[in-house]
C-alpha cells in the first residue's frame, strides 16, 4: 500500500479565512470576553469603592468571580453533552450578559458581588467551552493554531481591559464599562448562531462532575473569605483553619470518589503530581496580589485609573514574556527555568513590599522604572517555568488519567486564585486597609501583603529543586 503524503503544517491563513474566520472569532471571543472583564474590573474597582463603598469586600470581587468560574467550567462538559455547542455557548453568553447588567446597576457592594458571581459563572462556561469546542469545529491539523489563538486572548486582555476600565473610570462613568460588554456579547451570539453546530456534541456516557467535591472547594474558599471581614484575630485564624480543614477533607475523599476531581498522587507532596500542583498553587498565589495593585497605586501614589491599570497589567505581560521565551527549552533547560522561577518571584515580591508603601520612590522616573521591573518580575518568574510545569503534569499522569490531568490544571489554577484572593483580603484588612484606612492603612496593607505572599514562592523553591533533580524522572510513572 502506498503511504499517503504527510500533510504540511497548518497556516494561520487557514484558521482565519473562509468559514473558519467566524468560528475562530467565536471561540477566541469567548475567552477574550472573560479575560478582558477581569482586567476591566481590576482597574475600575477603586473608583467603584469610592461611590458605593464596601472596601472590606475588595478581594471578594475576585474571589466570588473565580469561585463561580470554577463551577461554570466544571458544568461546561455536561452542558455541552446535553444541548450541543450552539445552545451551550448561547446560554453561557446569556448568563454573562445578565451578570454584566447586574454589575452596571449595582447600588451597593452586595449587589455588585451578586453580579460578579453571575458573570463568573457565565465566564467559566465560556472559558471551558472555547477550548472544548476546538476539536469539534476545526480539523485536527488546525488544533495547535486554534489553541494558540485562544490562549493569546489573555495577552489581548492586558491591553484592552485596563484601557476600557481606565477610560470609563477617569470619565466618572464606571457603570458604562459593564454596559459596553453587552454589544460585544450580542455580536458573539450572532456569530455563534451562524457558525457553531447545533447538533448534539457528544454522549457523556453518564459521566458527571464531582459536585460534592466542587462544593467543598467553594466552602473552603468562602470560609477564609468570610473570616476576612472580622477585625478579631481568633476569627481570622478560625477561618483559615476551617478553609484548610475542608481542603484536607477533599484530599481524603477525592481518591475514594467514583468521579475524581484531581488525578492520582495530586494530594501527596511525595508524589511528582502533588509536588507539581503545589508549586503551581504557590506561584499562582504570588500573582494574585495584583488585585490590590491598582488600589495601592491610586491611594498611595495618586495614579489615575488608566495608568494604574496598565502598570498592573505589567505582571501579566511578564508572565507572557517568560512563557514565550522559555517554551522552546529542552528538558534540562526547562528544569533550570523551573528552579529559577520561584526565586525571581520571591525577590520581586520583596521589592514590591519595600517600594509600594513609599510615595517618594514612585514620584521619580528611576523609582517608577524599578517598580515596573518588580511587577514584571512576578509574572516573569512564573512564566519561565510554567510551560514546563504543565508538561510535567501530563507526563506524571498515570495511564488512563491523561484527560483528567489535563482538565485538572484549570481546576487547580482557578482554586489557587480564589483561595489566594481570599487570603489577600484577610491579610490586607487585618493590616489596616479598612481601619485606619486611607493612605496610612493602604501603606501598611501593601507592606504586609507583598511581604507575606513572598513566602509562597519561597516555599516553592525546595519543591522545584526536588522535582528537577536527575533522579526525579525515574520516580515518575
One Martini backbone bead per residue (centre of mass of N, CA, C, O) as a GRO file, in nm:
protein
  477
    1UNK     BB    1   0.097   0.036   0.022
    2UNK     BB    2   0.059   0.368  -0.025
    3UNK     BB    3   0.173   0.631   0.121
    4UNK     BB    4   0.071   0.906   0.253
    5UNK     BB    5   0.118   1.220   0.248
    6UNK     BB    6   0.230   1.458   0.436
    7UNK     BB    7   0.102   1.708   0.598
    8UNK     BB    8   0.113   2.023   0.618
    9UNK     BB    9   0.136   2.275   0.800
   10UNK     BB   10  -0.051   2.490   0.944
   11UNK     BB   11  -0.203   2.797   0.875
   12UNK     BB   12  -0.330   3.094   0.963
   13UNK     BB   13  -0.507   3.134   0.706
   14UNK     BB   14  -0.690   2.880   0.760
   15UNK     BB   15  -0.815   2.994   1.034
   16UNK     BB   16  -0.870   3.310   0.897
   17UNK     BB   17  -1.062   3.172   0.675
   18UNK     BB   18  -1.355   3.165   0.577
   19UNK     BB   19  -1.542   2.973   0.791
   20UNK     BB   20  -1.316   3.001   1.024
   21UNK     BB   21  -1.336   3.292   1.114
   22UNK     BB   22  -1.596   3.286   1.293
   23UNK     BB   23  -1.508   3.054   1.472
   24UNK     BB   24  -1.260   3.195   1.590
   25UNK     BB   25  -1.410   3.437   1.709
   26UNK     BB   26  -1.594   3.282   1.900
   27UNK     BB   27  -1.376   3.139   2.075
   28UNK     BB   28  -1.189   3.381   2.135
   29UNK     BB   29  -1.418   3.569   2.242
   30UNK     BB   30  -1.486   3.421   2.504
   31UNK     BB   31  -1.210   3.462   2.642
   32UNK     BB   32  -1.191   3.768   2.605
   33UNK     BB   33  -1.438   3.843   2.771
   34UNK     BB   34  -1.336   3.719   3.035
   35UNK     BB   35  -1.052   3.863   3.051
   36UNK     BB   36  -1.125   4.164   3.017
   37UNK     BB   37  -1.309   4.177   3.264
   38UNK     BB   38  -1.089   4.139   3.474
   39UNK     BB   39  -0.934   4.414   3.402
   40UNK     BB   40  -1.162   4.609   3.432
   41UNK     BB   41  -1.219   4.561   3.737
   42UNK     BB   42  -0.937   4.613   3.847
   43UNK     BB   43  -0.945   4.917   3.753
   44UNK     BB   44  -1.233   5.011   3.876
   45UNK     BB   45  -1.264   4.948   4.185
   46UNK     BB   46  -1.174   5.209   4.332
   47UNK     BB   47  -1.409   5.377   4.209
   48UNK     BB   48  -1.643   5.208   4.316
   49UNK     BB   49  -1.580   5.240   4.618
   50UNK     BB   50  -1.624   5.550   4.628
   51UNK     BB   51  -1.942   5.519   4.569
   52UNK     BB   52  -2.046   5.228   4.730
   53UNK     BB   53  -1.837   5.088   4.876
   54UNK     BB   54  -1.673   4.804   5.033
   55UNK     BB   55  -1.364   4.755   5.109
   56UNK     BB   56  -1.377   4.478   5.268
   57UNK     BB   57  -1.474   4.343   4.967
   58UNK     BB   58  -1.256   4.360   4.751
   59UNK     BB   59  -1.164   4.049   4.713
   60UNK     BB   60  -1.448   3.929   4.645
   61UNK     BB   61  -1.458   3.995   4.343
   62UNK     BB   62  -1.255   3.767   4.277
   63UNK     BB   63  -1.343   3.521   4.437
   64UNK     BB   64  -1.638   3.486   4.326
   65UNK     BB   65  -1.565   3.479   4.030
   66UNK     BB   66  -1.380   3.224   4.045
   67UNK     BB   67  -1.571   3.029   4.181
   68UNK     BB   68  -1.784   3.046   3.953
   69UNK     BB   69  -1.586   2.947   3.732
   70UNK     BB   70  -1.549   2.667   3.840
   71UNK     BB   71  -1.840   2.581   3.809
   72UNK     BB   72  -1.868   2.642   3.506
   73UNK     BB   73  -1.638   2.457   3.398
   74UNK     BB   74  -1.768   2.187   3.515
   75UNK     BB   75  -2.048   2.224   3.347
   76UNK     BB   76  -1.972   2.228   3.040
   77UNK     BB   77  -1.969   1.930   2.958
   78UNK     BB   78  -2.263   1.867   3.027
   79UNK     BB   79  -2.389   2.089   2.852
   80UNK     BB   80  -2.273   1.997   2.580
   81UNK     BB   81  -2.406   1.710   2.583
   82UNK     BB   82  -2.710   1.807   2.606
   83UNK     BB   83  -2.725   2.080   2.380
   84UNK     BB   84  -2.477   2.170   2.252
   85UNK     BB   85  -2.283   2.419   2.130
   86UNK     BB   86  -2.478   2.655   2.069
   87UNK     BB   87  -2.653   2.659   2.328
   88UNK     BB   88  -2.425   2.663   2.535
   89UNK     BB   89  -2.301   2.934   2.443
   90UNK     BB   90  -2.559   3.109   2.471
   91UNK     BB   91  -2.599   3.062   2.773
   92UNK     BB   92  -2.332   3.184   2.863
   93UNK     BB   93  -2.385   3.468   2.745
   94UNK     BB   94  -2.643   3.523   2.908
   95UNK     BB   95  -2.518   3.508   3.189
   96UNK     BB   96  -2.302   3.724   3.147
   97UNK     BB   97  -2.499   3.955   3.079
   98UNK     BB   98  -2.655   3.950   3.345
   99UNK     BB   99  -2.409   4.020   3.522
  100UNK     BB  100  -2.344   4.294   3.387
  101UNK     BB  101  -2.611   4.432   3.459
  102UNK     BB  102  -2.584   4.410   3.764
  103UNK     BB  103  -2.322   4.575   3.783
  104UNK     BB  104  -2.429   4.839   3.645
  105UNK     BB  105  -2.673   4.859   3.883
  106UNK     BB  106  -2.510   4.890   4.127
  107UNK     BB  107  -2.563   5.029   4.475
  108UNK     BB  108  -2.394   4.792   4.603
  109UNK     BB  109  -2.184   4.550   4.700
  110UNK     BB  110  -2.372   4.301   4.707
  111UNK     BB  111  -2.475   4.344   4.414
  112UNK     BB  112  -2.200   4.324   4.278
  113UNK     BB  113  -2.137   4.033   4.376
  114UNK     BB  114  -2.365   3.901   4.225
  115UNK     BB  115  -2.275   3.988   3.944
  116UNK     BB  116  -1.992   3.853   3.956
  117UNK     BB  117  -2.096   3.565   3.990
  118UNK     BB  118  -2.252   3.548   3.725
  119UNK     BB  119  -2.018   3.615   3.544
  120UNK     BB  120  -1.838   3.375   3.631
  121UNK     BB  121  -2.022   3.151   3.534
  122UNK     BB  122  -2.025   3.232   3.234
  123UNK     BB  123  -1.714   3.254   3.197
  124UNK     BB  124  -1.643   2.959   3.268
  125UNK     BB  125  -1.797   2.833   3.033
  126UNK     BB  126  -1.654   2.984   2.805
  127UNK     BB  127  -1.367   2.897   2.867
  128UNK     BB  128  -1.415   2.589   2.832
  129UNK     BB  129  -1.558   2.583   2.551
  130UNK     BB  130  -1.334   2.704   2.374
  131UNK     BB  131  -1.158   2.442   2.403
  132UNK     BB  132  -1.367   2.206   2.354
  133UNK     BB  133  -1.450   2.305   2.045
  134UNK     BB  134  -1.202   2.273   1.865
  135UNK     BB  135  -1.244   1.957   1.788
  136UNK     BB  136  -1.537   2.018   1.650
  137UNK     BB  137  -1.465   2.274   1.427
  138UNK     BB  138  -1.180   2.151   1.362
  139UNK     BB  139  -0.919   2.039   1.230
  140UNK     BB  140  -0.651   1.879   1.358
  141UNK     BB  141  -0.427   2.063   1.217
  142UNK     BB  142  -0.559   2.331   1.374
  143UNK     BB  143  -0.534   2.307   1.682
  144UNK     BB  144  -0.271   2.458   1.765
  145UNK     BB  145  -0.360   2.732   1.652
  146UNK     BB  146  -0.622   2.759   1.817
  147UNK     BB  147  -0.493   2.746   2.094
  148UNK     BB  148  -0.314   2.996   2.058
  149UNK     BB  149  -0.540   3.199   2.004
  150UNK     BB  150  -0.697   3.165   2.268
  151UNK     BB  151  -0.456   3.220   2.464
  152UNK     BB  152  -0.392   3.517   2.349
  153UNK     BB  153  -0.634   3.671   2.490
  154UNK     BB  154  -0.478   3.751   2.749
  155UNK     BB  155  -0.300   3.958   2.610
  156UNK     BB  156  -0.529   4.135   2.505
  157UNK     BB  157  -0.645   4.202   2.789
  158UNK     BB  158  -0.397   4.376   2.889
  159UNK     BB  159  -0.477   4.606   2.678
  160UNK     BB  160  -0.799   4.647   2.699
  161UNK     BB  161  -0.898   4.647   2.995
  162UNK     BB  162  -0.757   4.906   3.113
  163UNK     BB  163  -0.876   5.097   2.900
  164UNK     BB  164  -1.174   5.065   2.958
  165UNK     BB  165  -1.168   5.110   3.265
  166UNK     BB  166  -1.005   5.380   3.270
  167UNK     BB  167  -1.184   5.564   3.095
  168UNK     BB  168  -1.446   5.538   3.264
  169UNK     BB  169  -1.328   5.617   3.540
  170UNK     BB  170  -1.213   5.903   3.458
  171UNK     BB  171  -1.515   5.992   3.356
  172UNK     BB  172  -1.730   5.878   3.579
  173UNK     BB  173  -1.838   5.585   3.411
  174UNK     BB  174  -1.823   5.276   3.520
  175UNK     BB  175  -2.091   5.141   3.422
  176UNK     BB  176  -2.019   5.146   3.110
  177UNK     BB  177  -1.822   4.912   3.113
  178UNK     BB  178  -2.050   4.698   3.136
  179UNK     BB  179  -2.229   4.785   2.900
  180UNK     BB  180  -2.001   4.740   2.675
  181UNK     BB  181  -2.032   4.418   2.678
  182UNK     BB  182  -2.306   4.367   2.527
  183UNK     BB  183  -2.242   4.405   2.223
  184UNK     BB  184  -2.030   4.181   2.218
  185UNK     BB  185  -2.219   3.955   2.306
  186UNK     BB  186  -2.418   3.984   2.067
  187UNK     BB  187  -2.215   3.930   1.840
  188UNK     BB  188  -2.136   3.646   1.933
  189UNK     BB  189  -2.419   3.525   1.914
  190UNK     BB  190  -2.446   3.558   1.609
  191UNK     BB  191  -2.202   3.385   1.530
  192UNK     BB  192  -2.296   3.127   1.667
  193UNK     BB  193  -2.557   3.093   1.498
  194UNK     BB  194  -2.395   3.070   1.219
  195UNK     BB  195  -2.129   2.853   1.303
  196UNK     BB  196  -2.231   2.671   1.517
  197UNK     BB  197  -2.325   2.376   1.608
  198UNK     BB  198  -2.650   2.217   1.704
  199UNK     BB  199  -2.575   1.952   1.764
  200UNK     BB  200  -2.494   1.689   1.926
  201UNK     BB  201  -2.182   1.650   2.052
  202UNK     BB  202  -2.218   1.421   2.287
  203UNK     BB  203  -2.169   1.151   2.490
  204UNK     BB  204  -2.138   1.126   2.848
  205UNK     BB  205  -2.172   0.836   2.976
  206UNK     BB  206  -2.268   0.943   3.273
  207UNK     BB  207  -2.090   1.170   3.333
  208UNK     BB  208  -1.999   1.347   3.633
  209UNK     BB  209  -1.946   1.580   3.826
  210UNK     BB  210  -1.789   1.662   4.138
  211UNK     BB  211  -2.001   1.818   4.328
  212UNK     BB  212  -1.911   1.775   4.623
  213UNK     BB  213  -1.613   1.873   4.584
  214UNK     BB  214  -1.683   2.151   4.473
  215UNK     BB  215  -1.830   2.246   4.727
  216UNK     BB  216  -1.577   2.229   4.904
  217UNK     BB  217  -1.410   2.438   4.757
  218UNK     BB  218  -1.600   2.672   4.809
  219UNK     BB  219  -1.605   2.654   5.123
  220UNK     BB  220  -1.300   2.702   5.174
  221UNK     BB  221  -1.299   2.992   5.058
  222UNK     BB  222  -1.541   3.125   5.219
  223UNK     BB  223  -1.423   3.096   5.502
  224UNK     BB  224  -1.191   3.299   5.458
  225UNK     BB  225  -1.355   3.534   5.350
  226UNK     BB  226  -1.535   3.580   5.601
  227UNK     BB  227  -1.297   3.629   5.808
  228UNK     BB  228  -1.195   3.908   5.677
  229UNK     BB  229  -1.430   4.091   5.820
  230UNK     BB  230  -1.271   4.061   6.074
  231UNK     BB  231  -1.084   4.206   6.364
  232UNK     BB  232  -1.053   3.924   6.483
  233UNK     BB  233  -0.807   3.701   6.513
  234UNK     BB  234  -0.954   3.428   6.580
  235UNK     BB  235  -1.138   3.443   6.331
  236UNK     BB  236  -0.924   3.442   6.116
  237UNK     BB  237  -0.798   3.169   6.203
  238UNK     BB  238  -1.057   3.001   6.180
  239UNK     BB  239  -1.091   3.037   5.876
  240UNK     BB  240  -0.827   2.905   5.790
  241UNK     BB  241  -0.870   2.632   5.928
  242UNK     BB  242  -1.134   2.561   5.785
  243UNK     BB  243  -1.033   2.574   5.493
  244UNK     BB  244  -0.805   2.358   5.532
  245UNK     BB  245  -0.990   2.130   5.635
  246UNK     BB  246  -1.153   2.103   5.374
  247UNK     BB  247  -0.910   2.039   5.196
  248UNK     BB  248  -0.841   1.778   5.350
  249UNK     BB  249  -1.109   1.639   5.286
  250UNK     BB  250  -1.069   1.625   4.984
  251UNK     BB  251  -0.807   1.451   4.997
  252UNK     BB  252  -0.969   1.206   5.125
  253UNK     BB  253  -1.218   1.170   4.916
  254UNK     BB  254  -1.124   1.166   4.616
  255UNK     BB  255  -0.981   0.878   4.590
  256UNK     BB  256  -1.282   0.741   4.661
  257UNK     BB  257  -1.418   0.845   4.428
  258UNK     BB  258  -1.581   0.797   4.130
  259UNK     BB  259  -1.538   1.109   4.068
  260UNK     BB  260  -1.268   1.287   3.996
  261UNK     BB  261  -1.085   1.585   4.038
  262UNK     BB  262  -0.801   1.446   4.069
  263UNK     BB  263  -0.528   1.289   4.026
  264UNK     BB  264  -0.307   1.080   4.106
  265UNK     BB  265  -0.099   1.224   4.364
  266UNK     BB  266  -0.212   1.528   4.424
  267UNK     BB  267  -0.198   1.498   4.768
  268UNK     BB  268   0.123   1.442   4.741
  269UNK     BB  269   0.447   1.556   4.790
  270UNK     BB  270   0.587   1.268   4.720
  271UNK     BB  271   0.458   1.326   4.450
  272UNK     BB  272   0.486   1.466   4.149
  273UNK     BB  273   0.198   1.578   4.125
  274UNK     BB  274   0.184   1.722   4.401
  275UNK     BB  275   0.432   1.908   4.362
  276UNK     BB  276   0.333   2.053   4.108
  277UNK     BB  277   0.071   2.172   4.226
  278UNK     BB  278   0.205   2.327   4.455
  279UNK     BB  279   0.371   2.518   4.280
  280UNK     BB  280   0.137   2.641   4.127
  281UNK     BB  281  -0.012   2.759   4.373
  282UNK     BB  282   0.221   2.940   4.480
  283UNK     BB  283   0.246   3.113   4.220
  284UNK     BB  284  -0.046   3.212   4.197
  285UNK     BB  285  -0.048   3.360   4.468
  286UNK     BB  286   0.154   3.580   4.388
  287UNK     BB  287  -0.023   3.714   4.145
  288UNK     BB  288  -0.285   3.788   4.316
  289UNK     BB  289  -0.178   4.070   4.422
  290UNK     BB  290  -0.286   4.245   4.175
  291UNK     BB  291  -0.569   4.334   4.288
  292UNK     BB  292  -0.422   4.578   4.472
  293UNK     BB  293  -0.248   4.767   4.293
  294UNK     BB  294  -0.448   4.991   4.201
  295UNK     BB  295  -0.512   5.091   4.485
  296UNK     BB  296  -0.224   5.170   4.574
  297UNK     BB  297  -0.162   5.367   4.340
  298UNK     BB  298  -0.404   5.562   4.398
  299UNK     BB  299  -0.369   5.615   4.712
  300UNK     BB  300  -0.050   5.655   4.747
  301UNK     BB  301   0.037   5.784   4.436
  302UNK     BB  302  -0.198   5.919   4.244
  303UNK     BB  303  -0.310   5.753   4.032
  304UNK     BB  304  -0.475   5.677   3.767
  305UNK     BB  305  -0.667   5.429   3.640
  306UNK     BB  306  -0.511   5.386   3.373
  307UNK     BB  307  -0.219   5.370   3.482
  308UNK     BB  308  -0.273   5.151   3.696
  309UNK     BB  309  -0.374   4.931   3.500
  310UNK     BB  310  -0.115   4.909   3.322
  311UNK     BB  311   0.086   4.849   3.549
  312UNK     BB  312  -0.051   4.587   3.640
  313UNK     BB  313  -0.026   4.436   3.354
  314UNK     BB  314   0.280   4.371   3.375
  315UNK     BB  315   0.255   4.100   3.510
  316UNK     BB  316   0.119   3.948   3.272
  317UNK     BB  317   0.339   4.020   3.065
  318UNK     BB  318   0.563   3.864   3.208
  319UNK     BB  319   0.441   3.586   3.175
  320UNK     BB  320   0.434   3.581   2.867
  321UNK     BB  321   0.738   3.626   2.824
  322UNK     BB  322   0.838   3.379   2.983
  323UNK     BB  323   0.688   3.160   2.817
  324UNK     BB  324   0.804   3.228   2.534
  325UNK     BB  325   1.117   3.199   2.614
  326UNK     BB  326   1.082   2.890   2.746
  327UNK     BB  327   0.925   2.678   2.563
  328UNK     BB  328   1.193   2.574   2.381
  329UNK     BB  329   1.307   2.409   2.591
  330UNK     BB  330   1.447   2.160   2.721
  331UNK     BB  331   1.451   1.965   2.990
  332UNK     BB  332   1.697   2.100   3.123
  333UNK     BB  333   1.608   2.391   3.073
  334UNK     BB  334   1.336   2.363   3.221
  335UNK     BB  335   1.455   2.300   3.501
  336UNK     BB  336   1.594   2.573   3.536
  337UNK     BB  337   1.331   2.743   3.522
  338UNK     BB  338   1.189   2.615   3.765
  339UNK     BB  339   1.410   2.706   3.971
  340UNK     BB  340   1.418   3.019   3.906
  341UNK     BB  341   1.132   3.136   3.932
  342UNK     BB  342   1.074   3.155   4.248
  343UNK     BB  343   1.310   3.349   4.301
  344UNK     BB  344   1.212   3.587   4.132
  345UNK     BB  345   0.941   3.626   4.280
  346UNK     BB  346   1.048   3.680   4.562
  347UNK     BB  347   1.214   3.934   4.497
  348UNK     BB  348   0.979   4.100   4.373
  349UNK     BB  349   0.793   4.107   4.628
  350UNK     BB  350   0.997   4.243   4.816
  351UNK     BB  351   1.019   4.499   4.647
  352UNK     BB  352   0.718   4.577   4.674
  353UNK     BB  353   0.719   4.600   4.986
  354UNK     BB  354   0.919   4.849   4.976
  355UNK     BB  355   0.793   5.047   4.747
  356UNK     BB  356   0.482   5.092   4.781
  357UNK     BB  357   0.487   5.270   5.065
  358UNK     BB  358   0.667   5.485   4.882
  359UNK     BB  359   0.598   5.782   4.735
  360UNK     BB  360   0.885   5.894   4.648
  361UNK     BB  361   0.975   5.674   4.450
  362UNK     BB  362   0.737   5.704   4.219
  363UNK     BB  363   0.794   6.017   4.151
  364UNK     BB  364   1.034   5.887   4.001
  365UNK     BB  365   1.159   5.738   3.729
  366UNK     BB  366   1.347   5.521   3.859
  367UNK     BB  367   1.133   5.411   4.057
  368UNK     BB  368   0.920   5.335   3.844
  369UNK     BB  369   1.098   5.139   3.686
  370UNK     BB  370   1.153   4.946   3.923
  371UNK     BB  371   0.856   4.875   3.972
  372UNK     BB  372   0.801   4.751   3.693
  373UNK     BB  373   1.010   4.527   3.723
  374UNK     BB  374   0.881   4.392   3.969
  375UNK     BB  375   0.613   4.325   3.839
  376UNK     BB  376   0.731   4.160   3.603
  377UNK     BB  377   0.883   3.950   3.784
  378UNK     BB  378   0.643   3.792   3.880
  379UNK     BB  379   0.553   3.688   3.597
  380UNK     BB  380   0.822   3.585   3.487
  381UNK     BB  381   0.878   3.361   3.699
  382UNK     BB  382   0.631   3.196   3.616
  383UNK     BB  383   0.670   3.169   3.302
  384UNK     BB  384   0.938   3.013   3.286
  385UNK     BB  385   0.801   2.728   3.416
  386UNK     BB  386   0.508   2.670   3.320
  387UNK     BB  387   0.526   2.485   3.065
  388UNK     BB  388   0.692   2.261   3.226
  389UNK     BB  389   0.484   2.197   3.441
  390UNK     BB  390   0.256   2.103   3.251
  391UNK     BB  391   0.415   1.878   3.114
  392UNK     BB  392   0.468   1.716   3.382
  393UNK     BB  393   0.180   1.656   3.448
  394UNK     BB  394   0.126   1.475   3.198
  395UNK     BB  395   0.368   1.279   3.259
  396UNK     BB  396   0.255   1.198   3.560
  397UNK     BB  397   0.032   1.049   3.450
  398UNK     BB  398  -0.159   0.795   3.457
  399UNK     BB  399  -0.293   0.554   3.303
  400UNK     BB  400  -0.610   0.704   3.206
  401UNK     BB  401  -0.538   1.025   3.329
  402UNK     BB  402  -0.484   1.244   3.113
  403UNK     BB  403  -0.752   1.407   3.102
  404UNK     BB  404  -0.766   1.474   3.402
  405UNK     BB  405  -0.498   1.628   3.417
  406UNK     BB  406  -0.573   1.847   3.214
  407UNK     BB  407  -0.833   1.953   3.361
  408UNK     BB  408  -0.694   2.013   3.647
  409UNK     BB  409  -0.536   2.268   3.584
  410UNK     BB  410  -0.775   2.465   3.597
  411UNK     BB  411  -0.876   2.398   3.879
  412UNK     BB  412  -0.617   2.468   4.035
  413UNK     BB  413  -0.584   2.760   3.938
  414UNK     BB  414  -0.860   2.869   4.036
  415UNK     BB  415  -0.838   2.785   4.333
  416UNK     BB  416  -0.580   2.940   4.398
  417UNK     BB  417  -0.695   3.218   4.332
  418UNK     BB  418  -0.930   3.221   4.533
  419UNK     BB  419  -0.766   3.163   4.791
  420UNK     BB  420  -0.566   3.402   4.763
  421UNK     BB  421  -0.778   3.627   4.764
  422UNK     BB  422  -0.883   3.567   5.046
  423UNK     BB  423  -0.608   3.607   5.190
  424UNK     BB  424  -0.558   3.896   5.091
  425UNK     BB  425  -0.802   4.016   5.238
  426UNK     BB  426  -0.718   3.938   5.523
  427UNK     BB  427  -0.445   4.080   5.534
  428UNK     BB  428  -0.532   4.369   5.454
  429UNK     BB  429  -0.746   4.416   5.672
  430UNK     BB  430  -0.557   4.352   5.919
  431UNK     BB  431  -0.332   4.583   5.828
  432UNK     BB  432  -0.541   4.857   5.753
  433UNK     BB  433  -0.730   4.919   5.509
  434UNK     BB  434  -0.988   5.000   5.689
  435UNK     BB  435  -0.819   5.001   5.976
  436UNK     BB  436  -0.758   5.318   5.925
  437UNK     BB  437  -0.700   5.369   5.643
  438UNK     BB  438  -0.616   5.511   5.376
  439UNK     BB  439  -0.292   5.571   5.328
  440UNK     BB  440  -0.183   5.427   5.579
  441UNK     BB  441  -0.338   5.162   5.539
  442UNK     BB  442  -0.223   5.098   5.256
  443UNK     BB  443   0.076   5.081   5.338
  444UNK     BB  444   0.048   4.850   5.538
  445UNK     BB  445  -0.088   4.645   5.348
  446UNK     BB  446   0.136   4.631   5.134
  447UNK     BB  447   0.369   4.528   5.307
  448UNK     BB  448   0.227   4.267   5.410
  449UNK     BB  449   0.132   4.136   5.152
  450UNK     BB  450   0.407   4.102   4.996
  451UNK     BB  451   0.569   3.969   5.223
  452UNK     BB  452   0.389   3.718   5.278
  453UNK     BB  453   0.366   3.624   4.968
  454UNK     BB  454   0.675   3.555   4.944
  455UNK     BB  455   0.647   3.270   5.081
  456UNK     BB  456   0.538   3.103   4.849
  457UNK     BB  457   0.786   3.088   4.650
  458UNK     BB  458   0.980   2.997   4.871
  459UNK     BB  459   0.839   2.715   4.909
  460UNK     BB  460   0.890   2.624   4.603
  461UNK     BB  461   1.196   2.575   4.582
  462UNK     BB  462   1.236   2.284   4.705
  463UNK     BB  463   1.038   2.151   4.508
  464UNK     BB  464   1.188   2.225   4.247
  465UNK     BB  465   1.451   2.078   4.318
  466UNK     BB  466   1.328   1.791   4.344
  467UNK     BB  467   1.180   1.757   4.053
  468UNK     BB  468   1.476   1.831   3.893
  469UNK     BB  469   1.622   1.603   3.962
  470UNK     BB  470   1.748   1.333   3.802
  471UNK     BB  471   1.576   1.114   3.973
  472UNK     BB  472   1.279   1.215   3.919
  473UNK     BB  473   1.218   1.071   3.649
  474UNK     BB  474   1.207   0.778   3.772
  475UNK     BB  475   0.947   0.833   3.958
  476UNK     BB  476   0.782   0.835   3.723
  477UNK     BB  477   0.522   0.655   3.566
   0.00000   0.00000   0.00000
